[in-house]
Amino acid sequence: MGYKVAVVGATGNVGREMLNVLAERAFAADDVIALASRRSMGVEVSYGERTLKAKALEHFDFADTDLCLMSAGSATSKEWSPRIAATGCVVIDNSSAWRYDPDVPLIVPEVNAAAVDGFKKKNIIANPNCSTAQLVVALKPLHDRATVKRVVVATYQSVSGAGREAMDELFAQTRAIYVTDTVEPAKFPKRIAFNVIPQIDAFVEDGYTREEWKMSAETKKILDPRIEVVATCVRVPVFIGHSEAVHVEFEKPISAEEAQEILRQAPGVLVVDERKPGGYMTPLEAAGEDATYVSRIRVDRTVPHGLAFWCVADNLRKGAALNAVQIAEVLINRKLLQPKQKAA
């Protein structure tokens, strides 16, 4: 007996990718339901070789549904996740709505899978921010060996992290520039085509943005509350794939060669690190891939026990859809979730 799975926000970038990942990984689902807002009702989405028509979230009964992969934004999640969870359906939420709730586990399976047990308090599990997910996958094995004290990270985040409208804006602006049309920013505060924007999400009182704050708060919750993180998050004119330049200070000495070997053996990580032109990964090559790629591992001589590296991942997959499906797999593998139909 398989599981009944609902994907909320199925017509968006991440929702579509969730359906792709469920099919690719042959997730143990007997029934998969695509859900969206009423205005997207009837929109067709792909699930493996099948085509699903989106149903309206407002009209769907979750009583016999086992899992809900939620990718419809914070406001929708705050309203609907508790309702869905109350039916006994486990919600795995991709928004920021529940990440900082102490009663909701924030999970990256390669890093803190054991913490998933805490989902029983609210029947909700949170997916981290896309930029945090790939960072902690790379940091975890190094932290286990040498204990991370401080992280300084600059991100280069693709427009897909801001949704389909953002991807359309990059495409439209790029085309407009080539034909000398007027370029008017809409989704972003400044032109994104052939430009970079050092702002993701709103500013907070101390001058950081919410995205930068998220990276710090989430790294502490997922990996270790003692780690200090300072981030500068930048939107770049790339369609898919986030990149990060990471500088790490450790408590114990660790060489670049040792770090490279540790990361080669780490789950979810692939090391591509040849010290020659092209001997590293870029977001273009990481798009469509599941791994977090680490390149350019080297000593940071500005601090004791420092390393620097370059980190790239597909933000729609490991940063969102893949991580959510992996969480669902953890629930099943740990026997924390039984199909309702079987239980009945």
N, C-alpha and C positions, 0 to 999 in steps of 0.2 A: 504494500500500500504506500503510495507516494503522498506528497504534500500538495495542498492547495495554496498557491502563492498569488498575491495581488501586487501589482506594481502601480503605485500612485505617482502621477506625473509622467506617464508612459510616453507622451508625445514630445517631451522635452529632450534635450541632449543627453542628460544622464539617464533618464527613464528608458530611452531607446537602447542605450548602452547596457543597462541592467538586463533588458530582455536578451540582448546579444550574448552577454556573459552567461546567463542562465542556460541558454541553448548550447553554447560552446562547451561548457563544463558538464553538460548532461546532468544538470541538477535534478534531484529526485522529486520532480513535480508531476503529479497526474493532471493538474489543471493550473493554468496560468491566466490571470485576468489582467487586462490593461485598463487602467482607470485614469481619468483626467477630469478637468473642469467641464461644466456643461457646454461651454463654447467649443470644446474639442471633441465632444461626443461624436462618435462615428468615424473619427480620423483613423486611418489604417496604419498599423505599425508591424514590423517584422519580428517574429519569434522563431528562430531557426528557419525551417522551410514553410512555416505557417504564417498566415497573416491574421492579425487580431484587430478587431474594431474596438476602439476605446469606448468604455462605458463611463457614465457619470458617477463620480465619487459620491455625490450627495444621495444617490438612489441605491447604492450598493449595500447589501447585508453581509457583514463580516462574520456572522455567527459560525459558519463552517469553514472559515479560512484560517490557515495555520500561520502564515507569514505575510507581513506587509512590508515591502520595500518602498519607503516613502521618499520621494524626490520632488516635492512640490513647493518648497520654500518654507521659511520659518513661520509665517503667519498661518498658513494652512496646517502645518504640523502642530502648532500650538493648539489649534482648534480641534483637529481630527485625531491626532495620535492617541490622546487619552481615551477618546471614545472607542477607537479601534481596539486599543489594548484592553479595555474593559470587557470586550467580547471574548477574551482569551486568545486573541490573535497577537503574536509577537511582532512589534514594530521595530524595524531597523531604519533609522531616520538619517537622511543625508544632509539635513539643514543644520544650522547652528542653534536651533531651538532648545535642544536638550543636552548639549555637550558639557555644559558647566553645572548641570544639576548633580549634586552629590549622590542622588539615588539612581542615577542613570549611568551605566558603564560606557566609557568612550574607548572604542576598541580598534586596534590594528592587529590582526591575528598573528603576524610574525613577531609582535612585540609584547603584547599583554593578553593573550587569549584566555588565560585563567580568570581574568577579571570579568569575563562575560557572565559568570554565575550570578552577579549582582543584578541581572535584568529582572529577576523575579519581583523586585520591589515595585516596579511600575510597568513591567512588561514592555519596556522600551529600551533599545540599545542605540547609542549614537555613533555615527560615522564621523571621523574627524574632517577638518578642513583639508582640501586637496594638497595644499603646500605643506601642511604638517605631516600628512601620511607618508610621503616619500622621505621626508627628513628623518622621522623616527625609525623607519625601516633601516636606513643607513646608519643611524647613530646607535641603535640597540646593541649590535654585536661589539662595537667599539666601547660602549659604556660598560658592558659586562667585563671587558678585559682591563680597561684603564680608568674608568669612572669619569664621565663628562662633568666638567665644572661649569663651562661657559660656552655658549654658541653665538657666533655672529654670522648672520645669514642675509644675503641679498638674493631676492627671488626675481625671476624673469618669467612672468606668468602669461600664458596664452589667453586669447580673448574668449575661448570656449568656456573658460571658468566663469564668465559673466553671462553665459546663455546664448541661445541661437541668435537673438537680436544683435548681440555684440559681434558674432561671426559675420552676420549680414552687413554690419556697419563697416567692418574692416574690408570686406570684399567691395562694397559700394564705393568707399572712399578711395581705395586703390584704383579702381576703374576710373573714377572721376578725375583723379590726378593725371592719369595717362591721356585722357581726352580733354584736359584743361577745363573741366566743369567745376562749379563751386562745391566746396567741401564744407558740410555743416555737421559738427559733432552733435550727437543725440544721446546715445547710450553712455558715452564717455565724456568727461569734462573738457578734453582737448582732442584734437585730431589724433587718431591712433595709427593711421597708415603712414609708414615711413617715419615713425616717431616712437618714443617711449614715454609712459606716464607714471610718475612716481607716487601714485595714489591708487590703492585698491580698498574699497569700502570707505566709510565716513571717518573723519578725523575725530579723535577724542581729546580730552583736555590737555594731556601732556605732549601733544604734537604728533603722536603716533596715530596710525590708522587702525581701524577695527581688525583688519586683516593681520597687521603686525602684532596686535595684542593677542589675537587668536593663536598665532604660532607659539607665542610664549606660554599662554595659559594651557594650551592643549598638550604641548610637549611635557610640561610639568605633570599634568594629570595622567598622561599615558606612560611616560617613561620614568620620571623622577622629579619630585617637587623641589629638589635642591638645585636643579639645573637652571642657570640664568641664561635667558635668550634675548638677544636684541636683533630685530629684523627690519629690513627695508624692502617693502614689497612693490614691485614694478610691473606694470602691464606692458607687454611688448607685442608687436604686430606679427604674431605667430598664431595659427588657427588652433592647433592642438599640441599639448605638451608643455609642462612646466619645467624650468631649469632653476638650479640654485647653486650659488657660490657659497660654500660653507667653511667657516673657520672655527675650529674646536680647540678648547683648552682642556686638558685632562689633569687628573690628580696624579697619575702615574706616568712614567715615560713609556712611549710607544713609538716605534719607527714607522716610516712610510711603508717599508717592505712588510712589516708585521701586520699593519693595518690592511694592506692589500690582500694578504693571505687570509686574514680573518674574514674579510668581506667576501672573498671568493667562496667561502664555505657557508655564508649566511643565507638563511631562507629569504626568498624574494628579491635577492640582490644579484646583479650581474656586473662584474668588473670589466670595463673596457678601458685599458690604461696603457697605451703604448706612447712613449715619449718621442713622437714624430708627428709631422703634419697629418691630421685626420685620425690620429690614434685615440679618439675620444668619441663619446656619444653626443648627439644633438637632439633637440625635440622632434625634428623631422623624422629621424630614424626610430625614435621611441614611440611614435604614434602608432596605436594599434597593438602595442606590446604590453605584457603584464608585469614585467620586471621593473624594479627601480635600478637604474644604471648609475654606476659610480665611476668617474674618470678623474684624471689629473690629481691623484693622491700624492701629497708632498708635505714636507715639514714646514710649519709656520714658525719661523725663528723669532717672531716678535713677542712670543709668550713662552713660559716654561711648558714643556710637554705639549706643544701645539702641532696640529695637523690642519691642512686645507684640502678640500676636494670639491669636485663638480658633480652634481647630482641631477639626473633627468628622469622624468616619468610621464606617462600618459595620464593627464589629470582627470580625464573622463573615466578611466579604467581604475588604476590603483588609487587615484585620488578620490574616487567616488564609487562607481558601479561594481568593479571587481572587489573592492574592500567590503562592500555591503554583502555580496554573495558569499565571500569567504567567511564573514561573520555567521551567516546562516549555516554554512557547512560546519563551523565550529559547534553550533548548537546541536546539530544532528550527530556529529562525531562524538560529542560528550554526552549524548543521550539526554539532553536537556529539553528536547522537543519531540513529541509524538504526534502523528497525524490525528486530527480530531475524528475523522471518519473511522479510523482503526480503533481509537479509544471508545467510540460509541458502540 
